[in-house]
Amino acid sequence: MAAALKAVALVAGEASGDLLAAELLRGLQARWPGLQAGGIGGPKLEATGFQCWWPSEKLAVRGYVEVLRHYREIVGIRRQLKARLLADQPGLFIGVDAPDFNLDLEGDLRAAGIRTVHFVAPAVWAWRPERVEQIRRCTDHVLCIFPFEPELLARHGIAATYVGHPLAPLIPLEPDQATARAGLGLAPDARVVALLPGSRSAEIEHLLPRFLQAARLMLREQPGLRFVLPAVPAQFARIEQLVTRAGLGEALQLTRGGSHAALAACDATLIASGTATLEAALFKRPMVIAYHMNWLSWKLHQRKMLQPWVGLPNILAGEFLVPELLQEAATPAALARETLAWLADDQATQARREALRQRFVRLHGELSRDTVRLACDAIEQVLAA
C-alpha cells in the first residue's frame, strides 16, 4: 500500500521544467487521488489543477550577470516560498531542474523534516562538480533522466534512480512529418527549418535576432525555404515584434507554442543549447546548436565547464554529432551556413543525415522508460523511509 501523501509542492523554473513537472504530477495524482499541489510552474502544470503561486518565467534566467539583475526578486520569491512551505508542511517537495533556485530551498526544507526530491540531476559531470556536496546535503533522492547518472551520484553517497526521460515515450520513434506539416499548413515537399531560440528573456534578446538574420541569409540562398518559430506564450508579443522587423514575410510562420509540431515538421532546426536539443534528437532532426550570452557570464561559465560540448546530444554521444556555434562563433553567417549544410542533396550529406538519425534512434531507445511509474515508485520509497 502506498505511503500517504496529501500535499506536494513543486518548483519548475522554465518551459521545459514545466513540461516535465506536469507529466510527473499527473502520475502522482493517479497514485495518490485527491493530492493537492502548489508552488511555481507554468501553463502545463496549471492544466493539471496545480496551484501556481508564482509563474515559472520568474525563474527563467540563465547566466551570472542576468541572474544578478533579477537577484533581489528571485531571492524574495524563494524566501516567501520557504516561509509558506515551512508553515504548510507538505508531505513532499520536488524541485524540477532549476538547481540554483531549488537546491538551497530543498536543503532548508529537508532540515525542517520535509522530504525532498530533485528531478533532473544537476549536470555535475559536465560542469560545476563542486555542487555534489550541495546535492548530498539538500535532497533525499535524485530522479535521473540519463542512465549513467545514478552510479556517478552513488559514488558520492547520493541516493538516485534512473527513470528515463519522460518525453521519450511520448515522442514517436518515427515522427509523422506529413501530418505535422499539414497541421501547420506547410507543403509536403517544402524545405522547412525550425527556429528555436529558447524561452528565457535573455535568450530572446541574444539569440533570436541572430536566428532571424540567419534565416534571411538562408532565404537568399534558397528562396523556397520555410521557417517555423514556436514562441512561448509569455514571450509571444516580444517575439512577434522582432519577427515583424525581420521582414521575412510569408517565409516564416510564428506559432503560439507548438515546439514539438515544429520539430516534427522540419528538415533541420537552428536551436538554442538546452533541453530542447534533446527533444530535437528524440524527433531525429539534424540541428545546429547555438548560444550567446552576456560576455562576462560567458567567461565565468567557461571556467566551470568540464567537457568540450554544451549540447545534450553531443554530451551524451561524447562527440560532436552536430555543430555547436557559441558566443562569438554564433554569427548569422555561420548559423546560416551550418544549417544549410544539413539540407544539401548530395550523397555525402544524405549519408550524414542518415547516420545521425540512427544515432538518435539508439538514444531514444536508451531514454525510453516508464518514467512516471518509476519516479512514483522511487518517491513512494522516499516517503516510506
C-alpha positions, -999 to +999 in steps of 0.1 A: +000+000+000+013+034-010+025+057+018+001+085+024+007+117+005-019+145+008+001+176-004+031+181-026+050+213-035+068+217-068+091+243-084+096+242-122+117+271-134+111+273-171+091+259-200+110+225-202+107+220-164+070+229-166+065+201-191+085+175-171+067+185-139+033+183-154+039+147-166+052+137-131+023+154-113-003+135-133+014+103-122+014+114-086-023+124-088-031+089-102-013+072-074-025+095-046-060+106-056-070+139-041-034+151-039-031+188-035-002+205-053+011+241-055+043+261-060+060+276-090+051+264-125+037+273-159+006+266-180+012+228-184+014+224-146-017+246-142-036+224-166-033+196-140-050+216-113-017+228-098-020+260-078+006+283-093+017+308-067+044+324-090+048+318-128+078+298-139+092+326-161+102+344-129+130+319-126+138+315-163+171+334-161+205+320-174+239+335-169+257+350-140+251+387-150+215+380-159+208+364-125+223+394-107+199+417-125+170+397-111+187+386-079+166+405-054+133+394-069+143+357-071+157+357-036+125+373-024+104+347-041+124+319-026+122+335+009+084+338+006+080+303-008+102+288+020+081+305+047+049+293+032+061+257+029+076+256+064+042+268+076+021+244+054+045+214+059+036+195+026+044+158+026+070+162-002+089+189-021+100+182-056+125+206-073+123+202-111+157+211-125+165+248-118+192+238-093+204+273-085+169+280-071+159+246-059+188+230-041+192+256-013+154+256-008+155+218-006+182+220+020+162+243+042+131+222+039+149+190+045+165+204+076+129+211+088+118+175+083+102+178+048+111+151+024+128+165-008+133+150-042+152+166-071+140+157-106+167+160-133+202+156-118+224+187-120+250+180-146+280+177-123+296+155-149+296+185-174+303+215-151+303+227-115+314+194-099+316+212-065+278+210-065+279+173-055+283+182-018+253+205-020+232+178-036+241+153-009+232+178+018+200+191+003+180+163-012+167+129-001+166+114-036+175+124-072+154+113-102+179+109-131+170+112-168+203+097-180+213+061-174+249+068-162+240+093-135+228+071-106+262+053-104+281+085-105+260+100-077+262+069-057+300+073-055+293+104-036+267+089-013+237+104-031+206+082-035+193+083-070+171+064-095+173+063-133+137+070-145+144+077-182+134+109-199+096+115-196+094+129-231+110+098-248+079+076-246+057+105-257+076+112-289+071+086-317+102+066-328+093+077-363+077+112-361+049+118-386+063+147-406+035+148-432+008+152-405+028+178-387+032+198-419-005+195-427-013+209-393+009+239-398-003+245-434+031+236-449+036+220-483+046+183-481+076+190-503+088+222-487+122+226-471+115+236-435+138+249-408+125+252-372+139+282-353+140+275-315+158+304-298+148+293-262+122+305-238+141+328-215+140+366-219+178+368-223+178+341-249+152+360-269+174+391-266+207+374-275+197+347-299+165+355-318+179+384-338+208+362-349+185+334-358+163+358-379+193+373-396+205+338-404+170+329-418+173+359-441+207+347-454+193+312-459+163+325-478+187+344-501+204+312-509+173+291-511+142+313-518+118+283-513+128+277-477+101+280-450+107+287-413+086+278-383+092+297-350+072+284-320+070+311-294+064+305-257+032+324-247+049+346-221+073+359-248+049+360-278+044+397-281+081+405-279+090+377-304+062+389-328+078+424-328+112+410-337+098+388-364+079+417-380+110+438-381+130+410-397+108+412-428+107+375-437+070+377-446+053+345-455+085+326-454+083+325-416+054+311-396+051+322-360+031+299-337+020+301-301+039+272-285+040+240-305+077+233-304+070+196-309+049+202-340+077+224-354+103+197-347+082+170-363+076+192-394+111+204-400+140+191-420+165+207-397+165+230-367+185+260-355+182+257-318+194+271-285+215+250-263+194+234-236+168+208-230+152+214-264+183+199-281+174+166-266+139+169-278+152+176-313+173+145-310+142+125-300+125+138-331+156+126-351+162+161-366+195+174-377+204+206-358+228+234-353+232+243-316+238+279-308+242+300-277+251+336-269+250+354-235+265+384-217+303+383-222+311+382-185+286+354-179+302+335-208+337+339-193+326+327-159+306+298-175+337+287-195+357+284-163+332+259-149+330+236-179+344+201-177+337+190-213+341+205-248+304+201-256+274+221-244+246+204-264+230+174-248+231+152-279+269+158-282+274+153-244+256+120-244+274+108-275+308+121-263+315+136-296+304+164-319+274+148-337+260+182-345+277+216-348+278+240-319+283+277-325+288+295-293+293+332-283+315+349-309+311+319-333+273+323-334+273+348-362+243+349-386+265+339-415+279+308-396+245+298-384+231+300-419+260+281-434+259+252-409+221+249-412+221+249-450+248+222-448+222+198-434+198+205-463+221+197-492+211+169-516+245+153-523+251+117-513+276+126-485+251+148-468+223+122-471+246+097-456+255+121-428+218+127-421+210+090-420+239+082-397+227+109-373+191+096-375+204+061-365+223+075-335+192+094-324+171+062-327+195+044-304+195+073-279+157+073-280+157+036-270+181+042-241+159+070-227+125+054-232+113+040-198+080+041-179+093+074-164+063+084-144+058+049-128+095+046-120+095+081-105+064+075-084+079+042-072+111+060-061+090+087-044+070+061-026+102+046-012+114+080+000+081+086+018+083+051+034+118+055+046 
